[in-house]
Amino acid sequence: MYDLHSDADIDYQHSEHFLPSSINTITRWHSFWDPRILLNPLRPFVQRYHGNVINRYIRKELERRFTELKAERVSYPLSSLPAKKAKANSAIALALEAYIADSEEKNNILSVPRLDDGFVTTVTHHIRLFLLAGNDTTASTLTFMFHLLSKHPQSRSQLQAEHDAIFGPDISQAALKLKQHPALLNQCRYTLAVIKETLRLYPPSMTMRQGIPGFSLTTLDGVTLPTEGLLILTSTEATHQNPRVWVRPGEFLPERWLAKPGDELYPPQGAYRPFDVGPRSCLGQTLSLIELRIVLIEEWDRIQAGREGLWTKMARWVRGDEINTVNGDRAYQMDKAGAHPSEGYPCRVSFVE
């Protein structure tokens, strides 16, 4: 795992790391409604402890990158930076570049011994948001994406055919070809359609806006509702499942994202909002769509998701748990950070060589 927000390689694929562990702990101790979590007397202490762990990590990375960027200014003064100098590509690096540029307009950045506390606090809050939002929502989307493909073999076959046509039948070469020719990702149109349709059926988040004086909403029956003093929560799932807006809204149809204008499946303008729209749309939209496409290209053809294992079934029988379903589907979204799949999505996963 490479933290794109701080340029740090935490190698989470091979060993535990305190940063993702703290993020996961915070999300487990979060709920909008569950009294078992909200009323737990340990909750504020757990949240505060792990929040401080994340804050200390971010501050350490800020100071590390600040030292590195100051050293670059010694080697290359601002007026003579190399023309082809690599552009900053992490959230921390981008914030520090702006901070240094602003500081150099007022004084010599090399004489500044430390980062301003107000700047550090502001950046830390934003980086925490990026880490929490990007970690949980992407993982949840991957789970539902695999779930839908396991239920729709025709879509899976079409997905595999596209990958074979673009990258060849040897899946082990896909990563190398992507590194050599990144633009191949843009040819994976059906892959992107599968991702978009998954996000339509299982959007990982909702959005909230603060009402303001003079701004009102009008209901379908013409009632005007003032928003002053209110928080407006937009239900993305309800929008994506609205039969007045979408054709066959409950069906998994990646083809709707390949349809042309005039086709009944063509997505209606403004109705697709997993990342929201407009100036406040998700900053990580492009990155997340790239990540999801790469996972499908490099991993999905080798993954088989089956039913839950024997030990899980036995544990359910001992506890006397009932199997709940929503619209006949056992995998449904829970009211938890990132809209996690129900019961953690118990299943067996095997790799096909």
VOPAGU-2260 file (C-alpha; in pm, 1 decimal, decimal comma):
REM VOPAGU-2260
SITE   aa  ch    i         X         Y         Z
SITE  MET   A    0       0,0       0,0       0,0
SITE  TYR   A    1     140,2     335,4    -107,5
SITE  ASP   A    2      -4,7     640,2      67,7
SITE  LEU   A    3     -64,8     883,3    -217,4
SITE  HIS   A    4    -145,3    1158,5      31,0
SITE  SER   A    5     203,9    1161,9     184,3
SITE  ASP   A    6     438,4     987,4     -64,1
SITE  ALA   A    7     506,7     715,5     195,8
SITE  ASP   A    8     523,1     343,7     121,4
SITE  ILE   A    9     373,0     167,0     425,2
SITE  ASP   A   10     390,0    -182,9     267,9
SITE  TYR   A   11      49,9    -280,2     411,1
SITE  GLN   A   12      13,8    -573,8     170,5
SITE  HIS   A   13     284,0    -764,6     356,9
SITE  SER   A   14     266,9    -643,7     717,5
SITE  GLU   A   15      52,9    -449,0     961,3
SITE  HIS   A   16      94,7     -73,4     983,1
SITE  PHE   A   17     -43,9     154,5    1250,7
SITE  LEU   A   18    -188,7     408,7    1004,3
SITE  PRO   A   19    -447,5     187,5     827,3
SITE  SER   A   20    -507,4       3,0    1156,1
SITE  SER   A   21    -602,2     330,9    1325,4
SITE  ILE   A   22    -819,8     433,4    1031,7
SITE  ASN   A   23   -1004,1     100,4    1042,1
SITE  THR   A   24   -1050,1     127,0    1419,6
SITE  ILE   A   25   -1200,7     474,6    1388,8
SITE  THR   A   26   -1450,6     355,7    1126,0
SITE  ARG   A   27   -1548,5      54,7    1339,0
SITE  TRP   A   28   -1623,6     286,3    1630,2
SITE  HIS   A   29   -1835,8     518,1    1417,7
SITE  SER   A   30   -2211,0     508,0    1366,5
SITE  PHE   A   31   -2492,8     751,1    1295,8
SITE  TRP   A   32   -2754,6     552,3    1485,7
SITE  ASP   A   33   -2627,7     235,2    1660,6
SITE  PRO   A   34   -2667,7     295,1    2037,2
SITE  ARG   A   35   -2421,5      14,4    2114,0
SITE  ILE   A   36   -2151,4     230,3    1959,7
SITE  LEU   A   37   -2278,3     580,2    2032,8
SITE  LEU   A   38   -2338,4     511,8    2404,0
SITE  ASN   A   39   -2025,3     306,0    2462,2
SITE  PRO   A   40   -1823,2     496,4    2728,2
SITE  LEU   A   41   -1496,5     385,7    2565,5
SITE  ARG   A   42   -1585,7     537,8    2228,0
SITE  PRO   A   43   -1450,5     893,0    2282,1
SITE  PHE   A   44   -1123,5     758,6    2424,9
SITE  VAL   A   45   -1073,5     511,1    2138,6
SITE  GLN   A   46   -1153,7     775,5    1877,9
SITE  ARG   A   47    -926,9    1034,2    2040,1
SITE  TYR   A   48    -633,9     793,3    2077,7
SITE  HIS   A   49    -640,1     671,8    1718,8
SITE  GLY   A   50    -711,5    1022,3    1592,0
SITE  ASN   A   51    -392,9    1139,2    1764,5
SITE  VAL   A   52    -202,3     847,4    1608,5
SITE  ILE   A   53    -308,5     964,2    1262,4
SITE  ASN   A   54    -237,6    1329,8    1344,5
SITE  ARG   A   55     115,5    1250,5    1462,5
SITE  TYR   A   56     183,4    1048,3    1147,4
SITE  ILE   A   57      62,8    1329,1     921,4
SITE  ARG   A   58     265,6    1590,1    1110,7
SITE  LYS   A   59     576,9    1375,0    1087,5
SITE  GLU   A   60     528,9    1337,7     711,4
SITE  LEU   A   61     467,2    1711,2     674,3
SITE  GLU   A   62     791,0    1790,4     853,3
SITE  ARG   A   63     982,7    1528,9     651,4
SITE  ARG   A   64     859,2    1664,5     319,8
SITE  PHE   A   65     913,9    2023,7     438,5
SITE  THR   A   66    1278,3    1944,0     510,3
SITE  GLU   A   67    1318,2    1779,3     168,8
SITE  LEU   A   68    1159,5    2071,3     -16,2
SITE  LYS   A   69    1377,4    2323,0     169,5
SITE  ALA   A   70    1681,9    2119,7      66,1
SITE  GLU   A   71    1566,3    2143,1    -295,6
SITE  ARG   A   72    1552,8    2520,7    -261,8
SITE  VAL   A   73    1918,2    2516,4    -154,0
SITE  SER   A   74    2015,9    2318,3    -463,6
SITE  TYR   A   75    1776,4    2500,3    -695,9
SITE  PRO   A   76    1669,0    2854,3    -607,1
SITE  LEU   A   77    1309,7    2933,9    -698,8
SITE  SER   A   78    1415,7    3130,5   -1005,7
SITE  SER   A   79    1624,1    2844,0   -1143,4
SITE  LEU   A   80    1426,0    2529,7   -1073,2
SITE  PRO   A   81    1483,2    2262,9   -1341,8
SITE  ALA   A   82    1233,7    2303,9   -1624,7
SITE  LYS   A   83    1141,8    1935,4   -1610,4
SITE  LYS   A   84    1128,2    1903,1   -1234,1
SITE  ALA   A   85     873,2    1637,9   -1137,6
SITE  LYS   A   86     543,1    1785,1   -1029,9
SITE  ALA   A   87     429,7    1724,8    -672,3
SITE  ASN   A   88     177,7    1440,8    -674,9
SITE  SER   A   89      60,4    1391,0    -317,1
SITE  ALA   A   90    -175,1    1600,8    -108,0
SITE  ILE   A   91     100,8    1678,4     141,6
SITE  ALA   A   92     347,8    1774,4    -130,3
SITE  LEU   A   93      92,9    1999,0    -303,4
SITE  ALA   A   94       7,5    2174,6      23,7
SITE  LEU   A   95     373,9    2229,1     107,3
SITE  GLU   A   96     455,6    2357,2    -241,3
SITE  ALA   A   97     184,3    2621,1    -201,2
SITE  TYR   A   98     306,0    2703,0     150,9
SITE  ILE   A   99     666,2    2745,7      37,7
SITE  ALA   A  100     567,8    2954,8    -264,2
SITE  ASP   A  101     361,9    3184,8     -41,0
SITE  SER   A  102     638,8    3209,0     218,1
SITE  GLU   A  103     902,4    3294,4     -40,2
SITE  GLU   A  104     695,7    3593,2    -146,9
SITE  LYS   A  105     717,0    3730,7     209,1
SITE  ASN   A  106    1053,7    3614,1     338,7
SITE  ASN   A  107    1330,6    3364,1     283,0
SITE  ILE   A  108    1185,1    3015,3     331,7
SITE  LEU   A  109    1527,6    2882,6     424,8
SITE  SER   A  110    1521,0    3100,4     735,7
SITE  VAL   A  111    1188,8    2954,1     854,4
SITE  PRO   A  112    1280,7    2694,0    1122,2
SITE  ARG   A  113     945,4    2519,1    1140,6
SITE  LEU   A  114     600,6    2496,8     987,5
SITE  ASP   A  115     330,2    2731,3    1108,8
SITE  ASP   A  116     101,1    2557,6    1360,3
SITE  GLY   A  117    -213,2    2692,7    1197,2
SITE  PHE   A  118    -103,8    2559,0     858,3
SITE  VAL   A  119     -21,1    2217,9    1008,8
SITE  THR   A  120    -358,5    2194,2    1182,2
SITE  THR   A  121    -551,4    2284,7     867,7
SITE  VAL   A  122    -357,2    2046,6     643,0
SITE  THR   A  123    -383,2    1764,2     898,2
SITE  HIS   A  124    -762,4    1792,0     902,5
SITE  HIS   A  125    -779,5    1777,2     524,0
SITE  ILE   A  126    -534,7    1486,2     492,7
SITE  ARG   A  127    -732,5    1290,5     753,5
SITE  LEU   A  128   -1043,8    1343,1     545,8
SITE  PHE   A  129    -866,7    1219,3     232,1
SITE  LEU   A  130    -734,3     911,3     413,1
SITE  LEU   A  131   -1068,3     816,2     567,2
SITE  ALA   A  132   -1270,5     884,8     252,1
SITE  GLY   A  133   -1033,6     714,8      10,6
SITE  ASN   A  134    -966,6     406,0     222,4
SITE  ASP   A  135   -1312,7     286,6     316,0
SITE  THR   A  136   -1517,0     384,1      12,4
SITE  THR   A  137   -1282,7     219,7    -237,3
SITE  ALA   A  138   -1268,5    -103,1     -36,0
SITE  SER   A  139   -1648,1    -115,1     -11,3
SITE  THR   A  140   -1686,6     -54,6    -386,2
SITE  LEU   A  141   -1442,5    -335,6    -465,5
SITE  THR   A  142   -1644,1    -578,5    -254,8
SITE  PHE   A  143   -1974,2    -497,6    -425,6
SITE  MET   A  144   -1805,1    -498,9    -766,0
SITE  PHE   A  145   -1683,0    -855,2    -710,8
SITE  HIS   A  146   -2024,9    -950,6    -575,0
SITE  LEU   A  147   -2209,6    -824,4    -882,7
SITE  LEU   A  148   -1968,1    -990,2   -1123,6
SITE  SER   A  149   -2002,5   -1322,0    -941,8
SITE  LYS   A  150   -2381,5   -1296,2    -989,2
SITE  HIS   A  151   -2362,6   -1198,9   -1357,5
SITE  PRO   A  152   -2142,2   -1445,4   -1549,0
SITE  GLN   A  153   -2223,9   -1280,1   -1883,0
SITE  SER   A  154   -2078,4    -951,5   -1763,4
SITE  ARG   A  155   -1776,4   -1133,2   -1628,9
SITE  SER   A  156   -1718,8   -1303,6   -1964,8
SITE  GLN   A  157   -1745,5    -972,0   -2147,0
SITE  LEU   A  158   -1501,7    -817,1   -1900,9
SITE  GLN   A  159   -1250,3   -1096,4   -1954,5
SITE  ALA   A  160   -1287,7   -1067,5   -2332,0
SITE  GLU   A  161   -1204,7    -697,4   -2316,4
SITE  HIS   A  162    -895,6    -761,4   -2102,9
SITE  ASP   A  163    -776,4   -1039,9   -2333,2
SITE  ALA   A  164    -819,0    -816,9   -2637,5
SITE  ILE   A  165    -624,6    -525,7   -2484,7
SITE  PHE   A  166    -363,6    -697,0   -2266,2
SITE  GLY   A  167    -350,0   -1049,9   -2406,4
SITE  PRO   A  168    -453,9   -1375,2   -2239,2
SITE  ASP   A  169    -150,5   -1382,2   -2003,9
SITE  ILE   A  170    -273,6   -1182,1   -1707,3
SITE  SER   A  171      73,1   -1173,7   -1549,8
SITE  GLN   A  172     180,0    -932,4   -1824,5
SITE  ALA   A  173    -101,9    -682,5   -1767,0
SITE  ALA   A  174      83,0    -480,2   -1501,1
SITE  LEU   A  175     395,2    -447,5   -1716,7
SITE  LYS   A  176     193,4    -339,9   -2020,3
SITE  LEU   A  177      10,0     -79,4   -1812,2
SITE  LYS   A  178     339,1      63,5   -1687,6
SITE  GLN   A  179     474,5      82,8   -2040,7
SITE  HIS   A  180     152,2     212,8   -2195,7
SITE  PRO   A  181     -72,0     378,5   -1930,5
SITE  ALA   A  182    -310,4     500,8   -2201,4
SITE  LEU   A  183    -432,1     141,6   -2244,5
SITE  LEU   A  184    -647,3     208,5   -1939,6
SITE  ASN   A  185    -861,2     441,8   -2150,1
SITE  GLN   A  186    -946,2     157,5   -2388,0
SITE  CYS   A  187   -1111,3     -43,8   -2107,7
SITE  ARG   A  188   -1457,9      97,7   -2172,8
SITE  TYR   A  189   -1656,4    -201,5   -2049,0
SITE  THR   A  190   -1436,9    -220,8   -1736,8
SITE  LEU   A  191   -1523,9     139,9   -1655,9
SITE  ALA   A  192   -1891,6      67,2   -1729,3
SITE  VAL   A  193   -1888,7    -215,8   -1472,9
SITE  ILE   A  194   -1738,9      18,7   -1213,7
SITE  LYS   A  195   -1989,1     296,4   -1283,4
SITE  GLU   A  196   -2283,7      59,0   -1263,6
SITE  THR   A  197   -2154,5     -78,3    -932,4
SITE  LEU   A  198   -2129,9     275,4    -796,6
SITE  ARG   A  199   -2482,4     344,6    -916,5
SITE  LEU   A  200   -2626,7      43,8    -734,8
SITE  TYR   A  201   -2402,9      72,6    -428,8
SITE  PRO   A  202   -2291,0     434,8    -385,1
SITE  PRO   A  203   -2044,4     441,0     -93,5
SITE  SER   A  204   -2146,3     776,6      52,8
SITE  MET   A  205   -2397,2    1057,4      67,5
SITE  THR   A  206   -2347,7    1433,1      67,0
SITE  MET   A  207   -2455,5    1704,5     308,6
SITE  ARG   A  208   -2505,9    2075,5     256,7
SITE  GLN   A  209   -2587,0    2355,1     497,1
SITE  GLY   A  210   -2903,9    2547,8     430,4
SITE  ILE   A  211   -2879,5    2922,6     382,0
SITE  PRO   A  212   -3126,4    3211,4     407,7
SITE  GLY   A  213   -3325,3    3266,9      90,1
SITE  PHE   A  214   -3261,7    2920,4     -52,8
SITE  SER   A  215   -3558,7    2683,0     -68,3
SITE  LEU   A  216   -3638,6    2338,3    -203,3
SITE  THR   A  217   -3961,0    2252,5    -382,3
SITE  THR   A  218   -4125,3    1912,1    -334,8
SITE  LEU   A  219   -4296,8    1712,9    -608,4
SITE  ASP   A  220   -4636,9    1839,2    -495,6
SITE  GLY   A  221   -4523,8    2201,1    -508,3
SITE  VAL   A  222   -4456,1    2267,8    -139,7
SITE  THR   A  223   -4171,5    2515,7     -81,4
SITE  LEU   A  224   -3934,6    2427,0     202,7
SITE  PRO   A  225   -3691,7    2689,5     337,0
SITE  THR   A  226   -3344,2    2552,1     419,6
SITE  GLU   A  227   -3218,4    2814,5     663,8
SITE  GLY   A  228   -3088,4    2650,3     981,8
SITE  LEU   A  229   -3106,0    2300,6     833,4
SITE  LEU   A  230   -2857,0    2043,7     710,8
SITE  ILE   A  231   -2961,4    1893,6     376,8
SITE  LEU   A  232   -2867,1    1528,8     329,3
SITE  THR   A  233   -2873,7    1400,9     -28,5
SITE  SER   A  234   -2957,1    1029,6     -50,7
SITE  THR   A  235   -2747,6     911,3    -344,3
SITE  GLU   A  236   -2892,2     560,8    -334,8
SITE  ALA   A  237   -3249,8     689,9    -354,4
SITE  THR   A  238   -3154,3     904,9    -653,8
SITE  HIS   A  239   -2984,8     613,4    -829,1
SITE  GLN   A  240   -3281,2     381,3    -770,3
SITE  ASN   A  241   -3555,5     626,0    -868,8
SITE  PRO   A  242   -3770,5     463,6   -1143,1
SITE  ARG   A  243   -3889,9     807,6   -1256,2
SITE  VAL   A  244   -3531,4     887,0   -1350,6
SITE  TRP   A  245   -3366,8     556,9   -1444,6
SITE  VAL   A  246   -3479,1     277,4   -1676,0
SITE  ARG   A  247   -3475,5     -60,9   -1497,0
SITE  PRO   A  248   -3302,3      96,2   -1195,2
SITE  GLY   A  249   -3271,8    -224,0    -990,4
SITE  GLU   A  250   -3084,5    -417,6   -1259,5
SITE  PHE   A  251   -2709,5    -446,1   -1306,1
SITE  LEU   A  252   -2664,6    -314,2   -1660,8
SITE  PRO   A  253   -2312,6    -194,4   -1743,9
SITE  GLU   A  254   -2441,3    -146,3   -2099,9
SITE  ARG   A  255   -2618,1     172,0   -1993,7
SITE  TRP   A  256   -2274,0     338,9   -1970,2
SITE  LEU   A  257   -2197,3     243,6   -2328,7
SITE  ALA   A  258   -2534,4     360,8   -2465,0
SITE  LYS   A  259   -2552,1     658,2   -2698,9
SITE  PRO   A  260   -2781,9     961,7   -2660,2
SITE  GLY   A  261   -3135,8     867,9   -2757,1
SITE  ASP   A  262   -3105,1     513,3   -2623,2
SITE  GLU   A  263   -3349,8     447,0   -2338,5
SITE  LEU   A  264   -3060,9     325,3   -2121,3
SITE  TYR   A  265   -2859,9     643,9   -2169,9
SITE  PRO   A  266   -2789,2     787,5   -1819,3
SITE  PRO   A  267   -2999,8    1097,9   -1744,6
SITE  GLN   A  268   -2805,1    1417,6   -1691,9
SITE  GLY   A  269   -2735,7    1505,3   -1329,4
SITE  ALA   A  270   -2882,2    1182,1   -1188,8
SITE  TYR   A  271   -2553,2     998,6   -1138,4
SITE  ARG   A  272   -2391,5    1127,2    -819,6
SITE  PRO   A  273   -2158,0     877,2    -646,8
SITE  PHE   A  274   -1893,2    1151,6    -636,8
SITE  ASP   A  275   -2148,4    1434,2    -634,1
SITE  VAL   A  276   -2136,8    1697,8    -907,4
SITE  GLY   A  277   -2032,8    2058,3    -946,2
SITE  PRO   A  278   -1756,7    2252,4    -767,8
SITE  ARG   A  279   -1783,8    2036,0    -454,2
SITE  SER   A  280   -1749,7    1701,2    -629,7
SITE  CYS   A  281   -1507,0    1448,1    -485,0
SITE  LEU   A  282   -1141,7    1538,1    -538,4
SITE  GLY   A  283   -1046,6    1169,8    -549,7
SITE  GLN   A  284   -1285,3    1074,1    -831,0
SITE  THR   A  285   -1019,6    1030,7   -1099,9
SITE  LEU   A  286    -781,6     845,1    -869,3
SITE  SER   A  287   -1047,0     604,2    -742,5
SITE  LEU   A  288   -1165,3     517,0   -1094,6
SITE  ILE   A  289    -805,1     445,9   -1194,9
SITE  GLU   A  290    -752,1     226,1    -887,7
SITE  LEU   A  291   -1071,0      29,0    -948,0
SITE  ARG   A  292    -988,0     -29,7   -1314,8
SITE  ILE   A  293    -639,0    -152,7   -1231,0
SITE  VAL   A  294    -773,8    -398,1    -973,2
SITE  LEU   A  295   -1023,2    -538,3   -1223,7
SITE  ILE   A  296    -757,2    -570,4   -1491,9
SITE  GLU   A  297    -489,0    -728,8   -1273,9
SITE  GLU   A  298    -686,6    -931,7   -1022,2
SITE  TRP   A  299   -1047,3   -1008,6   -1114,4
SITE  ASP   A  300    -972,3   -1273,0   -1376,8
SITE  ARG   A  301    -787,0   -1469,6   -1108,1
SITE  ILE   A  302   -1049,9   -1437,2    -832,8
SITE  GLN   A  303   -1343,3   -1666,0    -768,2
SITE  ALA   A  304   -1585,2   -1564,9    -494,9
SITE  GLY   A  305   -1782,7   -1855,4    -355,7
SITE  ARG   A  306   -2023,2   -1909,8     -71,4
SITE  GLU   A  307   -1924,0   -1862,8     289,4
SITE  GLY   A  308   -1696,2   -2127,9     435,2
SITE  LEU   A  309   -1792,3   -2418,1     659,1
SITE  TRP   A  310   -1660,7   -2258,3     978,8
SITE  THR   A  311   -1865,2   -1944,2     916,3
SITE  LYS   A  312   -2177,6   -2154,2     866,1
SITE  MET   A  313   -2110,2   -2347,2    1187,1
SITE  ALA   A  314   -2056,6   -2026,0    1384,9
SITE  ARG   A  315   -2385,6   -1890,1    1250,4
SITE  TRP   A  316   -2564,1   -2210,8    1351,3
SITE  VAL   A  317   -2416,9   -2200,9    1704,9
SITE  ARG   A  318   -2518,0   -1836,8    1752,7
SITE  GLY   A  319   -2859,4   -1896,5    1601,9
SITE  ASP   A  320   -2814,0   -1609,1    1355,4
SITE  GLU   A  321   -3076,3   -1553,8    1088,4
SITE  ILE   A  322   -2981,6   -1471,5     731,9
SITE  ASN   A  323   -3121,3   -1131,1     638,6
SITE  THR   A  324   -3179,4   -1018,3     282,8
SITE  VAL   A  325   -3282,0    -695,9     109,3
SITE  ASN   A  326   -3472,4    -737,6    -217,8
SITE  GLY   A  327   -3367,5   -1101,4    -211,0
SITE  ASP   A  328   -2996,9   -1016,9    -190,6
SITE  ARG   A  329   -2794,0   -1117,7     110,7
SITE  ALA   A  330   -2521,2    -861,6      36,5
SITE  TYR   A  331   -2664,8    -518,7     109,0
SITE  GLN   A  332   -2525,3    -192,8     238,5
SITE  MET   A  333   -2516,5    -125,1     610,6
SITE  ASP   A  334   -2549,1     214,5     777,0
SITE  LYS   A  335   -2179,8     234,0     854,7
SITE  ALA   A  336   -1890,0     448,3     738,2
SITE  GLY   A  337   -1831,7     373,2     373,8
SITE  ALA   A  338   -2162,7     181,5     345,6
SITE  HIS   A  339   -2001,4    -153,3     423,1
SITE  PRO   A  340   -2154,3    -479,1     297,0
SITE  SER   A  341   -2373,5    -665,2     544,8
SITE  GLU   A  342   -2196,1    -902,1     785,2
SITE  GLY   A  343   -1861,7    -808,1     635,8
SITE  TYR   A  344   -1952,8   -1008,8     324,8
SITE  PRO   A  345   -1862,1   -1362,2     443,8
SITE  CYS   A  346   -1739,6   -1573,2     152,6
SITE  ARG   A  347   -1454,1   -1783,6      27,6
SITE  VAL   A  348   -1214,0   -1629,6    -220,1
SITE  SER   A  349    -982,5   -1842,4    -433,7
SITE  PHE   A  350    -723,2   -1749,4    -695,1
SITE  VAL   A  351    -723,1   -1918,8   -1033,9
SITE  GLU   A  352    -379,3   -1971,6   -1182,0
